[in-house]
Amino acid sequence: MDGNKRTGYAAMRILLRKDRKDIQATEEEKYEFVIKIAERKSEFDDIKGWIEKKLIEWAGR
């Protein structure tokens, strides 16, 4: 995964954490998620659904 893809994923997690949420997924699931988006194989509803499915409460600081 190159820098732009990592940055996009990290930005999403930062925004989620501001609302005390996070993503619970394996490294492989995260990789596939980002690659599908980069290859334009995911539509908005697909992305939204994946995030909703993987969303958890964040117990961090």
Biopython code that builds the backbone (N, CA, C, O; Angstrom):
import numpy as np
from Bio.PDB.StructureBuilder import StructureBuilder

atoms = [
    (1, "MET", "N", (0.851, -1.159, 0.000)),
    (1, "MET", "CA", (0.000, 0.000, 0.000)),
    (1, "MET", "C", (0.904, 1.231, 0.000)),
    (1, "MET", "O", (1.783, 1.353, 0.853)),
    (2, "ASP", "N", (0.698, 2.127, -0.934)),
    (2, "ASP", "CA", (1.566, 3.305, -1.002)),
    (2, "ASP", "C", (1.129, 4.387, -0.019)),
    (2, "ASP", "O", (0.134, 4.234, 0.690)),
    (3, "GLY", "N", (1.876, 5.467, 0.011)),
    (3, "GLY", "CA", (1.644, 6.541, 0.970)),
    (3, "GLY", "C", (0.269, 7.177, 0.892)),
    (3, "GLY", "O", (-0.329, 7.465, 1.929)),
    (4, "ASN", "N", (-0.250, 7.406, -0.307)),
    (4, "ASN", "CA", (-1.566, 8.035, -0.447)),
    (4, "ASN", "C", (-2.668, 7.163, 0.135)),
    (4, "ASN", "O", (-3.582, 7.663, 0.791)),
    (5, "LYS", "N", (-2.580, 5.870, -0.104)),
    (5, "LYS", "CA", (-3.599, 4.962, 0.424)),
    (5, "LYS", "C", (-3.503, 4.894, 1.947)),
    (5, "LYS", "O", (-4.523, 4.937, 2.634)),
    (6, "ARG", "N", (-2.304, 4.789, 2.469)),
    (6, "ARG", "CA", (-2.110, 4.761, 3.928)),
    (6, "ARG", "C", (-2.610, 6.059, 4.556)),
    (6, "ARG", "O", (-3.247, 6.042, 5.609)),
    (7, "THR", "N", (-2.321, 7.170, 3.911)),
    (7, "THR", "CA", (-2.745, 8.465, 4.432)),
    (7, "THR", "C", (-4.265, 8.568, 4.466)),
    (7, "THR", "O", (-4.839, 9.046, 5.444)),
    (8, "GLY", "N", (-4.900, 8.126, 3.414)),
    (8, "GLY", "CA", (-6.365, 8.152, 3.371)),
    (8, "GLY", "C", (-6.988, 7.303, 4.457)),
    (8, "GLY", "O", (-7.942, 7.726, 5.111)),
    (9, "TYR", "N", (-6.453, 6.101, 4.656)),
    (9, "TYR", "CA", (-6.969, 5.211, 5.694)),
    (9, "TYR", "C", (-6.712, 5.813, 7.074)),
    (9, "TYR", "O", (-7.587, 5.781, 7.939)),
    (10, "ALA", "N", (-5.521, 6.358, 7.279)),
    (10, "ALA", "CA", (-5.189, 6.971, 8.574)),
    (10, "ALA", "C", (-6.092, 8.174, 8.852)),
    (10, "ALA", "O", (-6.529, 8.362, 9.988)),
    (11, "ALA", "N", (-6.375, 8.980, 7.848)),
    (11, "ALA", "CA", (-7.253, 10.135, 8.015)),
    (11, "ALA", "C", (-8.653, 9.692, 8.429)),
    (11, "ALA", "O", (-9.276, 10.317, 9.287)),
    (12, "MET", "N", (-9.145, 8.617, 7.820)),
    (12, "MET", "CA", (-10.454, 8.092, 8.184)),
    (12, "MET", "C", (-10.471, 7.702, 9.661)),
    (12, "MET", "O", (-11.413, 8.028, 10.383)),
    (13, "ARG", "N", (-9.425, 7.004, 10.104)),
    (13, "ARG", "CA", (-9.366, 6.559, 11.503)),
    (13, "ARG", "C", (-9.266, 7.737, 12.462)),
    (13, "ARG", "O", (-9.854, 7.703, 13.542)),
    (14, "ILE", "N", (-8.539, 8.766, 12.089)),
    (14, "ILE", "CA", (-8.442, 9.957, 12.945)),
    (14, "ILE", "C", (-9.823, 10.594, 13.114)),
    (14, "ILE", "O", (-10.216, 10.955, 14.223)),
    (15, "LEU", "N", (-10.549, 10.727, 12.009)),
    (15, "LEU", "CA", (-11.900, 11.298, 12.085)),
    (15, "LEU", "C", (-12.830, 10.432, 12.930)),
    (15, "LEU", "O", (-13.623, 10.952, 13.715)),
    (16, "LEU", "N", (-12.734, 9.127, 12.774)),
    (16, "LEU", "CA", (-13.564, 8.227, 13.573)),
    (16, "LEU", "C", (-13.230, 8.344, 15.051)),
    (16, "LEU", "O", (-14.129, 8.360, 15.892)),
    (17, "ARG", "N", (-11.948, 8.425, 15.374)),
    (17, "ARG", "CA", (-11.531, 8.496, 16.777)),
    (17, "ARG", "C", (-11.982, 9.786, 17.450)),
    (17, "ARG", "O", (-12.184, 9.814, 18.664)),
    (18, "LYS", "N", (-12.138, 10.839, 16.681)),
    (18, "LYS", "CA", (-12.677, 12.081, 17.250)),
    (18, "LYS", "C", (-14.074, 11.843, 17.804)),
    (18, "LYS", "O", (-14.504, 12.530, 18.730)),
    (19, "ASP", "N", (-14.784, 10.865, 17.235)),
    (19, "ASP", "CA", (-16.121, 10.494, 17.708)),
    (19, "ASP", "C", (-16.084, 9.235, 18.570)),
    (19, "ASP", "O", (-17.109, 8.592, 18.794)),
    (20, "ARG", "N", (-14.868, 8.889, 19.058)),
    (20, "ARG", "CA", (-14.662, 7.728, 19.931)),
    (20, "ARG", "C", (-15.067, 6.422, 19.256)),
    (20, "ARG", "O", (-15.632, 5.532, 19.892)),
    (21, "LYS", "N", (-14.777, 6.316, 17.977)),
    (21, "LYS", "CA", (-15.025, 5.105, 17.186)),
    (21, "LYS", "C", (-13.707, 4.640, 16.586)),
    (21, "LYS", "O", (-12.736, 5.396, 16.550)),
    (22, "ASP", "N", (-13.671, 3.409, 16.118)),
    (22, "ASP", "CA", (-12.499, 2.890, 15.414)),
    (22, "ASP", "C", (-12.953, 1.740, 14.518)),
    (22, "ASP", "O", (-14.117, 1.340, 14.541)),
    (23, "ILE", "N", (-12.036, 1.230, 13.748)),
    (23, "ILE", "CA", (-12.293, 0.098, 12.848)),
    (23, "ILE", "C", (-11.648, -1.143, 13.438)),
    (23, "ILE", "O", (-10.484, -1.123, 13.838)),
    (24, "GLN", "N", (-12.415, -2.218, 13.486)),
    (24, "GLN", "CA", (-11.866, -3.500, 13.917)),
    (24, "GLN", "C", (-11.840, -4.419, 12.698)),
    (24, "GLN", "O", (-12.873, -4.920, 12.254)),
    (25, "ALA", "N", (-10.628, -4.627, 12.167)),
    (25, "ALA", "CA", (-10.450, -5.453, 10.969)),
    (25, "ALA", "C", (-9.026, -5.992, 10.962)),
    (25, "ALA", "O", (-8.122, -5.404, 11.557)),
    (26, "THR", "N", (-8.843, -7.106, 10.288)),
    (26, "THR", "CA", (-7.502, -7.664, 10.161)),
    (26, "THR", "C", (-6.703, -6.808, 9.173)),
    (26, "THR", "O", (-7.267, -6.015, 8.419)),
    (27, "GLU", "N", (-5.397, -6.983, 9.194)),
    (27, "GLU", "CA", (-4.550, -6.262, 8.241)),
    (27, "GLU", "C", (-4.965, -6.588, 6.811)),
    (27, "GLU", "O", (-4.989, -5.706, 5.952)),
    (28, "GLU", "N", (-5.290, -7.844, 6.555)),
    (28, "GLU", "CA", (-5.707, -8.254, 5.212)),
    (28, "GLU", "C", (-7.016, -7.581, 4.813)),
    (28, "GLU", "O", (-7.156, -7.134, 3.674)),
    (29, "GLU", "N", (-7.981, -7.501, 5.736)),
    (29, "GLU", "CA", (-9.256, -6.845, 5.434)),
    (29, "GLU", "C", (-9.044, -5.360, 5.134)),
    (29, "GLU", "O", (-9.641, -4.822, 4.202)),
    (30, "LYS", "N", (-8.197, -4.702, 5.920)),
    (30, "LYS", "CA", (-7.915, -3.285, 5.692)),
    (30, "LYS", "C", (-7.248, -3.086, 4.330)),
    (30, "LYS", "O", (-7.598, -2.172, 3.583)),
    (31, "TYR", "N", (-6.288, -3.951, 4.021)),
    (31, "TYR", "CA", (-5.584, -3.862, 2.740)),
    (31, "TYR", "C", (-6.570, -4.017, 1.580)),
    (31, "TYR", "O", (-6.568, -3.210, 0.651)),
    (32, "GLU", "N", (-7.400, -5.041, 1.634)),
    (32, "GLU", "CA", (-8.375, -5.286, 0.561)),
    (32, "GLU", "C", (-9.343, -4.115, 0.429)),
    (32, "GLU", "O", (-9.697, -3.727, -0.684)),
    (33, "PHE", "N", (-9.771, -3.553, 1.550)),
    (33, "PHE", "CA", (-10.681, -2.409, 1.554)),
    (33, "PHE", "C", (-10.071, -1.233, 0.789)),
    (33, "PHE", "O", (-10.712, -0.656, -0.089)),
    (34, "VAL", "N", (-8.843, -0.889, 1.125)),
    (34, "VAL", "CA", (-8.172, 0.259, 0.515)),
    (34, "VAL", "C", (-7.863, -0.002, -0.964)),
    (34, "VAL", "O", (-8.038, 0.886, -1.798)),
    (35, "ILE", "N", (-7.415, -1.188, -1.283)),
    (35, "ILE", "CA", (-7.078, -1.509, -2.677)),
    (35, "ILE", "C", (-8.322, -1.462, -3.560)),
    (35, "ILE", "O", (-8.267, -0.940, -4.674)),
    (36, "LYS", "N", (-9.437, -1.997, -3.079)),
    (36, "LYS", "CA", (-10.678, -1.948, -3.870)),
    (36, "LYS", "C", (-11.085, -0.514, -4.171)),
    (36, "LYS", "O", (-11.543, -0.209, -5.272)),
    (37, "ILE", "N", (-10.919, 0.357, -3.195)),
    (37, "ILE", "CA", (-11.244, 1.770, -3.414)),
    (37, "ILE", "C", (-10.301, 2.358, -4.460)),
    (37, "ILE", "O", (-10.741, 3.031, -5.392)),
    (38, "ALA", "N", (-9.009, 2.103, -4.303)),
    (38, "ALA", "CA", (-8.011, 2.645, -5.234)),
    (38, "ALA", "C", (-8.237, 2.154, -6.664)),
    (38, "ALA", "O", (-7.997, 2.884, -7.625)),
    (39, "GLU", "N", (-8.699, 0.918, -6.791)),
    (39, "GLU", "CA", (-8.955, 0.351, -8.123)),
    (39, "GLU", "C", (-10.352, 0.686, -8.634)),
    (39, "GLU", "O", (-10.774, 0.185, -9.677)),
    (40, "ARG", "N", (-11.059, 1.525, -7.905)),
    (40, "ARG", "CA", (-12.425, 1.944, -8.262)),
    (40, "ARG", "C", (-13.390, 0.766, -8.377)),
    (40, "ARG", "O", (-14.279, 0.753, -9.228)),
    (41, "LYS", "N", (-13.196, -0.226, -7.500)),
    (41, "LYS", "CA", (-14.063, -1.393, -7.480)),
    (41, "LYS", "C", (-15.084, -1.310, -6.350)),
    (41, "LYS", "O", (-15.854, -2.246, -6.133)),
    (42, "SER", "N", (-15.087, -0.191, -5.634)),
    (42, "SER", "CA", (-16.043, 0.018, -4.551)),
    (42, "SER", "C", (-16.807, 1.310, -4.796)),
    (42, "SER", "O", (-16.226, 2.345, -5.123)),
    (43, "GLU", "N", (-18.116, 1.224, -4.632)),
    (43, "GLU", "CA", (-18.970, 2.404, -4.710)),
    (43, "GLU", "C", (-19.126, 2.982, -3.310)),
    (43, "GLU", "O", (-18.742, 2.348, -2.328)),
    (44, "PHE", "N", (-19.684, 4.174, -3.218)),
    (44, "PHE", "CA", (-19.875, 4.835, -1.936)),
    (44, "PHE", "C", (-20.605, 3.942, -0.940)),
    (44, "PHE", "O", (-20.185, 3.820, 0.210)),
    (45, "ASP", "N", (-21.696, 3.318, -1.379)),
    (45, "ASP", "CA", (-22.476, 2.464, -0.470)),
    (45, "ASP", "C", (-21.677, 1.255, 0.009)),
    (45, "ASP", "O", (-21.862, 0.805, 1.140)),
    (46, "ASP", "N", (-20.792, 0.724, -0.833)),
    (46, "ASP", "CA", (-19.920, -0.392, -0.430)),
    (46, "ASP", "C", (-18.967, 0.061, 0.678)),
    (46, "ASP", "O", (-18.763, -0.637, 1.672)),
    (47, "ILE", "N", (-18.400, 1.228, 0.482)),
    (47, "ILE", "CA", (-17.451, 1.774, 1.457)),
    (47, "ILE", "C", (-18.165, 2.047, 2.780)),
    (47, "ILE", "O", (-17.686, 1.669, 3.849)),
    (48, "LYS", "N", (-19.301, 2.700, 2.687)),
    (48, "LYS", "CA", (-20.091, 3.018, 3.881)),
    (48, "LYS", "C", (-20.487, 1.742, 4.621)),
    (48, "LYS", "O", (-20.398, 1.684, 5.848)),
    (49, "GLY", "N", (-20.918, 0.734, 3.893)),
    (49, "GLY", "CA", (-21.318, -0.530, 4.506)),
    (49, "GLY", "C", (-20.161, -1.229, 5.207)),
    (49, "GLY", "O", (-20.332, -1.771, 6.299)),
    (50, "TRP", "N", (-18.984, -1.220, 4.585)),
    (50, "TRP", "CA", (-17.813, -1.861, 5.193)),
    (50, "TRP", "C", (-17.458, -1.161, 6.495)),
    (50, "TRP", "O", (-17.190, -1.809, 7.507)),
    (51, "ILE", "N", (-17.457, 0.169, 6.461)),
    (51, "ILE", "CA", (-17.125, 0.937, 7.667)),
    (51, "ILE", "C", (-18.149, 0.651, 8.767)),
    (51, "ILE", "O", (-17.771, 0.409, 9.913)),
    (52, "GLU", "N", (-19.417, 0.676, 8.437)),
    (52, "GLU", "CA", (-20.456, 0.412, 9.440)),
    (52, "GLU", "C", (-20.318, -0.993, 10.035)),
    (52, "GLU", "O", (-20.530, -1.191, 11.231)),
    (53, "LYS", "N", (-19.967, -1.944, 9.205)),
    (53, "LYS", "CA", (-19.809, -3.331, 9.665)),
    (53, "LYS", "C", (-18.618, -3.482, 10.610)),
    (53, "LYS", "O", (-18.667, -4.279, 11.547)),
    (54, "LYS", "N", (-17.555, -2.723, 10.370)),
    (54, "LYS", "CA", (-16.305, -2.857, 11.133)),
    (54, "LYS", "C", (-16.188, -1.844, 12.283)),
    (54, "LYS", "O", (-15.211, -1.869, 13.031)),
    (55, "LEU", "N", (-17.167, -0.968, 12.422)),
    (55, "LEU", "CA", (-17.104, 0.102, 13.411)),
    (55, "LEU", "C", (-17.279, -0.421, 14.832)),
    (55, "LEU", "O", (-18.167, -1.226, 15.112)),
    (56, "ILE", "N", (-16.411, 0.056, 15.721)),
    (56, "ILE", "CA", (-16.498, -0.300, 17.137)),
    (56, "ILE", "C", (-16.322, 0.971, 17.974)),
    (56, "ILE", "O", (-15.852, 1.997, 17.483)),
    (57, "GLU", "N", (-16.710, 0.876, 19.246)),
    (57, "GLU", "CA", (-16.431, 1.962, 20.183)),
    (57, "GLU", "C", (-14.948, 1.923, 20.500)),
    (57, "GLU", "O", (-14.378, 0.851, 20.703)),
    (58, "TRP", "N", (-14.320, 3.094, 20.542)),
    (58, "TRP", "CA", (-12.888, 3.194, 20.822)),
    (58, "TRP", "C", (-12.690, 3.506, 22.288)),
    (58, "TRP", "O", (-13.227, 4.489, 22.799)),
    (59, "ALA", "N", (-11.921, 2.674, 22.964)),
    (59, "ALA", "CA", (-11.693, 2.853, 24.395)),
    (59, "ALA", "C", (-10.407, 3.619, 24.673)),
    (59, "ALA", "O", (-9.923, 3.626, 25.805)),
    (60, "GLY", "N", (-9.858, 4.256, 23.665)),
    (60, "GLY", "CA", (-8.603, 4.984, 23.821)),
    (60, "GLY", "C", (-8.768, 6.278, 24.599)),
    (60, "GLY", "O", (-9.840, 6.579, 25.124)),
    (61, "ARG", "N", (-7.687, 7.030, 24.658)),
    (61, "ARG", "CA", (-7.694, 8.261, 25.450)),
    (61, "ARG", "C", (-8.477, 9.349, 24.819)),
    (61, "ARG", "O", (-8.571, 10.444, 25.374)),
]
sb = StructureBuilder()
sb.init_structure("model")
sb.init_model(0)
sb.init_chain("A")
sb.init_seg("    ")
for serial, (resi, resn, name, xyz) in enumerate(atoms, 1):
    if name == "N":
        sb.init_residue(resn, " ", resi, " ")
    sb.init_atom(name, np.array(xyz, "f"), 0.0, 1.0, " ", f" {name:<3s}", serial, name[0])
structure = sb.get_structure()
